[in-house]
Amino acid sequence: AVTLGLLLSCQISIFKALMYIIAQCLGAVVATAILSGVTSSVPNNLLGLNALSGGVNAGQGLGIEIIATLQLVLCVLATTDRRRTDVSGSAPLAIGLSVALGHLLAIDYTGCGINPARSFGSALIANNFENH
């Protein structure tokens, strides 16, 4: 999601964005596979798979994820844009707080999949793309 934001704001090239997306998705799959191997004895292990809570339909889940992801992408773009000269403070702190905010607001409803690559890795290894 952040890579797409960087691409659309002309901060990275299309080639670099594609390579980042491929690397992020592959990294998520490998990491989830390792997690699966390490935690294979855990009963009902969902491997970090995101799921909708009871009472939340797919449209509502999509809306929640769009809002949570948008606030993260906007924070990253606003704090890391090299063209801005008015940014002061700690960009990593602002981004970390943005991630925390997204999780605090969305985790009870959707599992907070604001990182699409991480969500993809869990869905692929768990072979469960329901509401993905």
C-alpha positions in Angstrom: 0.0 0.0 0.0 2.8 2.4 0.9 4.7 1.4 -2.3 1.6 2.2 -4.4 1.4 5.6 -2.6 5.1 6.3 -3.3 4.5 5.4 -7.0 1.5 7.6 -7.3 3.3 10.5 -5.7 6.1 10.1 -8.2 8.7 9.2 -5.5 9.7 5.9 -7.1 9.6 4.4 -10.6 7.2 1.8 -11.9 10.0 -0.8 -12.1 11.1 -0.2 -8.6 7.5 -0.3 -7.3 7.0 -3.7 -9.1 10.2 -5.1 -7.6 9.2 -3.9 -4.1 5.8 -5.4 -4.4 7.2 -8.8 -5.6 9.8 -8.8 -2.8 7.4 -7.8 -0.1 4.9 -10.6 -1.1 7.7 -13.2 -1.4 9.0 -12.1 2.0 5.6 -12.4 3.6 5.1 -15.9 2.1 8.5 -17.1 3.3 8.0 -15.5 6.8 4.6 -17.1 7.2 6.0 -20.5 6.0 8.7 -20.2 8.7 6.1 -19.2 11.3 4.0 -22.2 10.2 6.9 -24.6 10.7 7.9 -23.0 14.1 4.4 -23.1 15.5 3.1 -26.3 13.8 2.3 -27.8 17.2 -0.1 -25.0 18.2 -3.7 -26.1 17.9 -6.0 -24.0 15.6 -3.0 -21.9 14.4 -4.3 -19.3 12.0 -0.8 -17.9 11.1 -1.9 -14.3 11.5 -4.8 -14.7 9.0 -7.1 -11.7 8.9 -10.8 -12.4 9.3 -14.0 -10.3 9.7 -15.5 -10.2 13.2 -19.1 -11.3 13.7 -21.5 -8.7 12.5 -19.0 -7.1 10.0 -19.8 -7.7 6.4 -17.3 -7.7 3.5 -18.3 -4.1 2.5 -17.8 -2.8 6.0 -14.5 -4.6 6.3 -13.3 -3.1 3.1 -14.3 0.4 4.2 -12.5 -0.1 7.5 -9.3 -1.4 5.8 -9.4 1.5 3.3 -9.6 4.1 6.0 -6.9 2.5 8.2 -4.5 1.9 5.2 -5.1 5.4 3.9 -4.2 7.1 7.2 -1.0 5.0 7.3 0.0 5.8 3.6 -0.7 9.5 4.1 1.4 9.6 7.2 4.3 7.9 5.5 4.0 10.2 2.4 3.8 13.3 4.6 6.7 12.4 6.8 9.2 11.0 4.2 8.7 13.2 1.2 12.1 14.6 0.3 10.5 17.6 -1.5 9.1 18.9 1.8 11.2 21.3 3.8 8.8 21.9 6.6 8.9 18.5 8.2 10.5 18.3 11.6 10.4 15.6 14.3 10.8 11.9 14.0 9.4 10.2 10.9 9.8 6.7 12.3 7.9 7.7 15.5 5.1 9.3 13.5 4.8 6.2 11.3 4.9 3.8 14.3 2.1 5.8 16.0 0.1 5.7 12.7 0.5 1.9 12.6 -0.6 1.7 16.2 -3.6 3.9 15.5 -4.6 1.7 12.6 -4.4 -1.4 14.7 -6.2 0.1 17.6 -9.1 1.0 15.4 -9.3 -1.9 13.0 -8.0 -5.0 14.7 -11.3 -5.9 16.4 -13.2 -5.7 13.1 -10.9 -7.1 10.4 -7.7 -8.2 12.0 -6.1 -5.0 10.6 -4.6 -6.0 7.3 -3.1 -2.6 6.6 -0.1 -4.3 5.1 -1.5 -6.2 2.1 1.7 -8.2 1.5 1.6 -9.5 5.1 -2.0 -10.4 4.7 -1.3 -12.1 1.4 1.4 -14.3 2.9 -0.9 -15.5 5.7 -3.7 -16.2 3.3 -1.5 -18.1 0.8 0.1 -20.4 3.4 -3.2 -20.9 5.3 -4.8 -21.5 1.9 -7.7 -19.3 3.0 -8.6 -16.3 0.8 -12.1 -15.8 2.3 -12.8 -12.1 2.4 -9.2 -11.4 1.4 
